[in-house]
Amino acid sequence: MAQNRQPAPVHQHRHRRVDHIGQRLLVNATLGISAQALVEDRVLDEATATGDVRRICDLFDITVETALRYVGLHDA
C-alpha cells in the first residue's frame, strides 16, 4: 500500500546558509590575504602594465580619480 505523502512546506525545509561574514572569512583564510587587498593588487598591476586610465576604469568599475591614483602610485 503506497503512502500518500505531502511535500513539506517551504518554510519547514532547513537550508544551510553561509552568511556574508562567513564567506569573507573563508575567502581570506583560503587566499591568505583579504579580498580587498587582492583587488587593489590587481588594479595596481594593471596600472603598472598599461597605465591606461580608461582601461582601468572599465575593467574594475572605478572612477577616473581612483584610476589616476593607481597610475600615480606606479609613476612615483
ABEGO torsion letter per residue (X at the ends): XBBBBBBBBAAABBBBBBBAAAAAAAAAAAAGBBAAAAAAAAAAAAAAAAGBAAAAAAAAGBBAAAAAAAAAAAAX
